[in-house]
Amino acid sequence: MPIPNQSLHDQFLRLFLPQEDSLKGYLRSVLFSQEEVAEVMQDVAVVLWRKFDSTMTATEFRGWSFGVARMEALSHRRDRARDRHAFGDRVYELLAAAAVEDAEPIDQQRLALESCLLKLPESQRKLVEQAYAAGVRIDDLAAALGRTAMAVYKSLHRIRIALADCVARTIAAEELA
């Protein structure tokens, strides 16, 4: 079924998709389970699409989307307020403020890490991808590679150090630019 206004939908997706990980990170900081995050994230996406203004800049969209996420998280919490394990509103406000403040540096670190991963030699990049794939056990990976688990751990340790250094240099260079 075709979307009635494809160009509007395309414009929305171009603004929404770069913010999606940050919004999920924000929601993870103020909600308690992955199920809640997934549920509220769906609600956020629906509200953003329904109320999308095509004249927004990327910066305006980012601020607005975090505001919508905050309101949807608060609404979700209110719906579950009968749970005696829920925190008070002030705790959630502090968590939300910290999450918004941390979102930009985390995005910057994630982008730098993606860039640094691409700079690794292919064999190292492949090892990282294999080691961090869902459900992978290092001893099984080591056996498949014909190496000991300790050798794989040591290789990954050296790669992580190199990646951390690369990320730090990349962020420092961006801050100087």
N, C-alpha and C positions, 0 to 999 in steps of 0.2 A: 504494500500500500504506500503510495508516494506521500511524502510530507508536503502539506499545503504550501509552505514558504521555505523552500530548500535553502535559499541563500541566508535567511534569518537563522535557520537551524545550524548551518555551517558556521556562521559567525559566532553563535552561542558556543558551539563545541570548541572553536579556536580559543575562546576565552576561558571556558570551563575546564577543559582537560589539563592545561598546565597548573591549575589550582587544585585539582582533585586530590593529589597526594597530601598537600598541605592541609586541606580541609579534613581529610581522614585523620591526619596526625592531630589536628586540633580536637576533633571529636574523641579520639582515643584518650586524650588528656582529661576530658571532662565526663566521659562515660566509663562504665566499668567492664563491659564485655564486648567482644568482637561482634556478637549478635546485635547488641544495641547500636554499635557504630554503623554496622551495615544497614540496619533499619533506618536510623536517623539520616545517614548519607543519602539513602533513596529519597527520603522526604525533602532533604535539602535540594537535591537535583531537580525534583519536581517543582518545587517553589521557584527555584532560579529560572527554570525554563518558562514557567507560566508568567512570571513577572519580568522577564528579560526585556531590557531597553537597548535597542540596537545602537544607540548613540553613546553608550558607555565606552570609556577607554579601558585598557587592561588594568590599570591601577585602580580605577573606580570599581571595576568588576570585582577585583580581589577584595577590596574593603567591604563591598556590598555582600559578597558571597560569605565572608567570615561573619558578618552581621546576621545573615540568614541562618548560618550554621549555629550561631550562638542562640538565636531565638528558638530554633527547632530542638536543640539540646535541652534548653530550659523547659520547653513544652513537653518533651519526652520525660524529663525528670518530674515535672508536675503531675503527669499522668501516673507516675509510679511513686508518688509521694507517700503512699500508705506503707511502703516498705520501711521498716524501722531501722534499716541499715543505711539509709540515705543521709548524705551530708547536708548541712544547711546551705542556704543560698550564698552566703559570704564565702564559703570554701569553694564553691563552684565558680564564683566570680574571680577569685584569686587564681584558680587553675586555668580558667579561660584566658585571663589577662596574660599569664605566663606562656600559655600555648601560642597565642597570637604573637607575642614578642619573640618567641623562639622559632616561629615558622619560617621567617625569611633566612636566618642563618642556616637552618637545617636544609632548606631548599638549595642554598648556595653550596653547602657541603655535598649534598647529593649530586648536584650537577658537576662539581669538581671531581668527585669520585668516579662518575661515569666517564668523564674525560680521561682521568688517570688510568682507569681500567683499559681503555682503548690504547693507551701508550705501552702497556705491558707486552712483552713478547707473547706470541700466540700460545706457546706451551703453558706459560704461567696463567694467562687469562683463562685458558681451558681448564686448568686445575682449579682455579677459583670458582668457575661456573659449576664444575662437577661437585666440588666440596660443599657448595652452598645451595645445591638443588634440594628441593623438598624431599625429606625422608632418607637422605643419603647418610650412611654411617662411614666414618673415616676408615675403619678397619676393612670394610667391604671395598671401598674405593682403592685403598692401598693394595689389596689383593688383586684387584682388577688391573692395576698399574704395574704389578710385579714389584712393589716396594713395601717396606715395613710401614706400619701406621706412624711410628715415630718420625720416619723420614718425611712422610707427607705432612705431619704436624709442623716439622721444622721448616719445610718449604713454604707452607702457608704462613708461618710466623714471619719469615723473611719478606714474603710478598706483602703482608699486611703492614709491616714497617715501611716498605717502599711506597705503598699506597698512601699511608698516613703522611709521609714526608711530601709526596707529590700534591696531596690535597692541601696541605699547609702552604706550600709554595704557590699553588694556583690561587688560593684565596688571598694570600698576601699580594700577589701580582695584580689581582683584580682591585684590591683596595688602593693600590698605588696609582692605578690607571684613572 
